[in-house]
Amino acid sequence: MTNSIMLIHPYKYEGMWVFDDEKTDLVQEPFVSGADDIIDKMVSDIPKADEGFSLLFSSMPFPGHQAEFEWRREESGGNWYYIKNLGMEGWLCPALFKYFSDAPKSIYAQFKVKAV
């Protein structure tokens, strides 16, 4: 059984948002196709976010979540999600399936300062 709230620590590498996760064997996995632009907006108030921030996410709402990403469609093995409060869409690559067995209808997220 997996956790119901997952945690990753995205950071900028060569100008792109990426993350590492030893538990899933992902190294410098990039956010692309709009997901990177959404991150830019969501972390604009987090000091030194490009050096790393904490991203908590779940398929269920949790206290403190700041955003709900609504599933839109599948494409190229990944899935497009829409974030209503920003009016933006972003694509999540097949690495999504390292965290969820199926693409969730909604993903709830919290973007916060990374604890040192």
Contacts in CASP RR format, 6 or more apart in sequence:
PFRMAT RR
TARGET T0000
AUTHOR 0000-0000-0000
METHOD contacts of the structure
MODEL  1
MTNSIMLIHPYKYEGMWVFDDEKTDLVQEPFVSGADDIIDKMVSDIPKAD
EGFSLLFSSMPFPGHQAEFEWRREESGGNWYYIKNLGMEGWLCPALFKYF
SDAPKSIYAQFKVKAV
2 99 0 8 1.000
4 58 0 8 1.000
4 59 0 8 1.000
4 60 0 8 1.000
4 62 0 8 1.000
5 56 0 8 1.000
5 57 0 8 1.000
5 58 0 8 1.000
5 62 0 8 1.000
6 56 0 8 1.000
6 57 0 8 1.000
6 58 0 8 1.000
6 99 0 8 1.000
7 54 0 8 1.000
7 55 0 8 1.000
7 56 0 8 1.000
8 19 0 8 1.000
8 21 0 8 1.000
8 54 0 8 1.000
8 55 0 8 1.000
8 57 0 8 1.000
9 19 0 8 1.000
9 20 0 8 1.000
9 52 0 8 1.000
9 53 0 8 1.000
9 54 0 8 1.000
9 55 0 8 1.000
9 114 0 8 1.000
10 17 0 8 1.000
10 18 0 8 1.000
10 19 0 8 1.000
10 31 0 8 1.000
10 39 0 8 1.000
10 52 0 8 1.000
10 53 0 8 1.000
10 55 0 8 1.000
11 17 0 8 1.000
11 18 0 8 1.000
11 19 0 8 1.000
11 50 0 8 1.000
11 51 0 8 1.000
11 52 0 8 1.000
11 53 0 8 1.000
12 18 0 8 1.000
12 50 0 8 1.000
12 51 0 8 1.000
12 52 0 8 1.000
13 28 0 8 1.000
16 30 0 8 1.000
16 31 0 8 1.000
16 32 0 8 1.000
16 36 0 8 1.000
17 30 0 8 1.000
17 31 0 8 1.000
17 35 0 8 1.000
17 36 0 8 1.000
17 39 0 8 1.000
17 40 0 8 1.000
18 28 0 8 1.000
18 29 0 8 1.000
18 30 0 8 1.000
18 31 0 8 1.000
19 26 0 8 1.000
19 28 0 8 1.000
19 29 0 8 1.000
19 31 0 8 1.000
19 55 0 8 1.000
20 26 0 8 1.000
20 27 0 8 1.000
20 28 0 8 1.000
20 29 0 8 1.000
21 29 0 8 1.000
21 98 0 8 1.000
24 95 0 8 1.000
24 98 0 8 1.000
24 99 0 8 1.000
26 95 0 8 1.000
26 98 0 8 1.000
29 93 0 8 1.000
29 95 0 8 1.000
30 36 0 8 1.000
31 39 0 8 1.000
32 91 0 8 1.000
32 93 0 8 1.000
33 90 0 8 1.000
33 91 0 8 1.000
34 88 0 8 1.000
34 89 0 8 1.000
34 90 0 8 1.000
34 91 0 8 1.000
35 90 0 8 1.000
35 91 0 8 1.000
35 92 0 8 1.000
37 88 0 8 1.000
37 90 0 8 1.000
38 83 0 8 1.000
38 86 0 8 1.000
38 88 0 8 1.000
38 90 0 8 1.000
39 111 0 8 1.000
41 86 0 8 1.000
41 88 0 8 1.000
42 66 0 8 1.000
42 67 0 8 1.000
42 86 0 8 1.000
42 109 0 8 1.000
42 111 0 8 1.000
43 49 0 8 1.000
43 53 0 8 1.000
43 111 0 8 1.000
46 53 0 8 1.000
46 111 0 8 1.000
46 112 0 8 1.000
46 113 0 8 1.000
47 113 0 8 1.000
52 114 0 8 1.000
53 111 0 8 1.000
53 112 0 8 1.000
53 113 0 8 1.000
53 114 0 8 1.000
54 110 0 8 1.000
54 111 0 8 1.000
54 112 0 8 1.000
54 113 0 8 1.000
54 114 0 8 1.000
54 115 0 8 1.000
55 109 0 8 1.000
55 110 0 8 1.000
55 111 0 8 1.000
56 62 0 8 1.000
56 65 0 8 1.000
56 109 0 8 1.000
56 110 0 8 1.000
56 112 0 8 1.000
57 99 0 8 1.000
57 107 0 8 1.000
57 108 0 8 1.000
57 109 0 8 1.000
57 110 0 8 1.000
58 65 0 8 1.000
58 107 0 8 1.000
58 108 0 8 1.000
59 100 0 8 1.000
59 104 0 8 1.000
59 105 0 8 1.000
59 106 0 8 1.000
59 107 0 8 1.000
59 108 0 8 1.000
60 108 0 8 1.000
61 68 0 8 1.000
61 108 0 8 1.000
62 108 0 8 1.000
62 110 0 8 1.000
64 110 0 8 1.000
65 108 0 8 1.000
65 109 0 8 1.000
65 110 0 8 1.000
66 109 0 8 1.000
66 110 0 8 1.000
66 111 0 8 1.000
67 83 0 8 1.000
67 85 0 8 1.000
67 86 0 8 1.000
67 108 0 8 1.000
67 109 0 8 1.000
67 110 0 8 1.000
67 111 0 8 1.000
68 83 0 8 1.000
68 84 0 8 1.000
68 106 0 8 1.000
68 107 0 8 1.000
68 108 0 8 1.000
68 109 0 8 1.000
69 81 0 8 1.000
69 82 0 8 1.000
69 83 0 8 1.000
69 106 0 8 1.000
69 107 0 8 1.000
69 108 0 8 1.000
69 109 0 8 1.000
70 81 0 8 1.000
70 82 0 8 1.000
70 83 0 8 1.000
70 84 0 8 1.000
70 105 0 8 1.000
70 106 0 8 1.000
71 79 0 8 1.000
71 80 0 8 1.000
71 81 0 8 1.000
71 103 0 8 1.000
71 104 0 8 1.000
71 105 0 8 1.000
71 106 0 8 1.000
72 79 0 8 1.000
72 80 0 8 1.000
72 81 0 8 1.000
72 82 0 8 1.000
72 89 0 8 1.000
73 79 0 8 1.000
73 80 0 8 1.000
74 80 0 8 1.000
74 103 0 8 1.000
75 91 0 8 1.000
76 91 0 8 1.000
77 93 0 8 1.000
77 94 0 8 1.000
78 91 0 8 1.000
78 92 0 8 1.000
78 93 0 8 1.000
78 94 0 8 1.000
78 96 0 8 1.000
78 103 0 8 1.000
79 91 0 8 1.000
79 92 0 8 1.000
79 96 0 8 1.000
79 103 0 8 1.000
80 89 0 8 1.000
80 90 0 8 1.000
80 91 0 8 1.000
80 92 0 8 1.000
81 89 0 8 1.000
81 90 0 8 1.000
81 91 0 8 1.000
81 92 0 8 1.000
81 107 0 8 1.000
82 88 0 8 1.000
82 89 0 8 1.000
82 90 0 8 1.000
83 89 0 8 1.000
83 90 0 8 1.000
92 103 0 8 1.000
96 103 0 8 1.000
97 103 0 8 1.000
END
